[in-house]
Structures are given as structure tokens and as C-alpha cells.
Amino acid sequence: METEILEKEIAESVEKNQISFDFLQENPKTQTVVSAESFDWVAEETLVIIVRAEENFSAEFSICGKKMIDWVSLSCHICQTKIIEQPKEEDFLETIRNCGEGFKYVAVLYSDTPLLKKSTFLEIMKLFSSRDMNVMKLKRGFVFKAEFLKTATVILSAAVEDFGEDDFLVVDNSAKLSYAFAILNGRILSYHRQNGVVMFGENTIFIDADVEIEKGAIIYPNNIIKGESYIGKNAILESGNFIVDTIVCDEAFVCQSYLEESKVESSKVVGPFAKLINQKI
């Protein structure tokens, strides 16, 4: 019974401390720039169809704690989205047409472009609307005017619009997968750095997307923090920790330890060489 109570307490603590980060902006400062212009019309008038591309890596493949398809979904999370299986080429327009009823715009994205940022998606929609286009072809994907889709039989677009090398990088081999991991982890580290987290040896620190870290925490080299973990204010993570789904409270100190689904109370010291699984200290 005590084990069940502890599991419940730890799970609730982790969930309670999670907040929604938007790593898909360039950094926290640019979020205010993007939000200064209202994009309510994008949310209200656009359906985003995400095609599950399964040719190389599964849409469910996880990078930095999120599935590839979830990274794409995050880039357009302000809109209503629909996930579909990859249609045959001859059925593509008909499939998209049947989904777009009731919307002004239909954007088609693919699950194998996990580096797409929210700021880029909004830039695409702004450009498409300002040009009053019927169709815009992206490096990987399309934007359609829904009215055009009603009668379209072919897709005609003069050129592919370029919105940068990374956003529509198709992750279809091991080299690109490694590159995507490095870019996403870099965005995550940048977010925490600009929010007051001190990190030494960033090229050896790996943090999942759903990890929350408070201002003033210090993270030394060779730390891996995964899942829905929480690191409190002024906590110190010395080198060599592997932390999964764990709460490390304010001013705690953890050194060369493995922590999984556990809780380290404020100002407590753990390690070196500790192994905590479903424990509270």
C-alpha cells in the first residue's frame, strides 16, 4: 500500500509541475514579437492535415522526448489538426478535399519534418494569405485555399517556396536523425539558458522537451534529464546523472546518480553512485 501511495504522489507531483514550453520559437524573447501580431485568423480559418510518413522512420519515433509527429503538431498547435495515413498519389487531392469542408485554408504537413517551428508556420500562413494564392508548394507539404480544393484536379504551383533549410528537413536517414536530435536539443537548452538555468558543457547535456527547470538551477556536464522531470530553483546537478520522470526540489544536490520516478526533497543531497527508483528522500 505504501508503494502505491508513493507512486501516486510522485506521479501527481510531476504532472502538477509541468508547464507547456514552446521551443518552436527561436527563443523566449522572439515569442513576444510573434505574439504582438494577432494570428487568431490562422487558428480560426485553417485546418492542418498531418500526413503520417512511414517510409523511413515511424511517425511515432521519439526525438528529445517527443514523437516526430508531435513535434510537427506543436508547430501548428493553434489550429485544428487532422492526422491521416499517407494517401496514394492519385487519391491525394480527393482525400484533402474531403477534410477541408468549413475552413478557408488547408495546410498539409508531414510527420517526417520535426524541425518545423511555430514561427515558420505562421510566416507561411501570413505569406499565403497576403498573396491571395490558391496553392503554395512547400519543400515538404502544401497550403491550399479550401475554395480552390473544391474543383481542383491537379496541383499547379510555379515554384517551391523556401522557408529555410532546417524547417522542412525530411528526416529519412540516420545522419538526418542525428542532426534533428542536435537541433531540437539545442533549442531546448537555449530556452532554459535564457530562462536563467546555468549549464556547463552544454554539448554533454541532454534534456527532453517536457522537462521543467527553474531559474537558478546549475547543471554540470554529462547530465541526461528525461521524461516529465522537474528541477527546482538553485538545485545543483553535478556531473554524471541520469534522471527520468523525477522531482528534484529547490536547492537539492544530486551527483553521479540514477533517479527514476522519484522525489528529492528541498536541500537534500543524493549521491554519488545512488540509485533511486520510485523513492522519496
Secondary structure as GFF3:
##gff-version 3
##sequence-region A 1 281
A	DSSP	alpha_helix	2	16	.	.	.	ID=ss1
A	DSSP	alpha_helix	28	36	.	.	.	ID=ss2
A	DSSP	alpha_helix	40	45	.	.	.	ID=ss3
A	DSSP	beta_strand	46	52	.	.	.	ID=ss4
A	DSSP	beta_strand	62	63	.	.	.	ID=ss5
A	DSSP	beta_strand	66	67	.	.	.	ID=ss6
A	DSSP	alpha_helix	68	75	.	.	.	ID=ss7
A	DSSP	beta_strand	80	85	.	.	.	ID=ss8
A	DSSP	three_ten_helix	89	91	.	.	.	ID=ss9
A	DSSP	alpha_helix	92	99	.	.	.	ID=ss10
A	DSSP	beta_strand	105	110	.	.	.	ID=ss11
A	DSSP	alpha_helix	118	131	.	.	.	ID=ss12
A	DSSP	beta_strand	135	138	.	.	.	ID=ss13
A	DSSP	beta_strand	141	145	.	.	.	ID=ss14
A	DSSP	alpha_helix	146	149	.	.	.	ID=ss15
A	DSSP	beta_strand	160	161	.	.	.	ID=ss16
A	DSSP	alpha_helix	174	194	.	.	.	ID=ss17
A	DSSP	beta_strand	198	199	.	.	.	ID=ss18
A	DSSP	three_ten_helix	202	204	.	.	.	ID=ss19
A	DSSP	beta_strand	205	207	.	.	.	ID=ss20
A	DSSP	beta_strand	212	213	.	.	.	ID=ss21
A	DSSP	beta_strand	218	219	.	.	.	ID=ss22
A	DSSP	beta_strand	223	226	.	.	.	ID=ss23
A	DSSP	beta_strand	230	231	.	.	.	ID=ss24
A	DSSP	beta_strand	236	237	.	.	.	ID=ss25
A	DSSP	beta_strand	241	244	.	.	.	ID=ss26
A	DSSP	beta_strand	247	248	.	.	.	ID=ss27
A	DSSP	beta_strand	253	254	.	.	.	ID=ss28
A	DSSP	beta_strand	258	260	.	.	.	ID=ss29
A	DSSP	beta_strand	263	264	.	.	.	ID=ss30
A	DSSP	beta_strand	269	270	.	.	.	ID=ss31
A	DSSP	beta_strand	275	277	.	.	.	ID=ss32
###
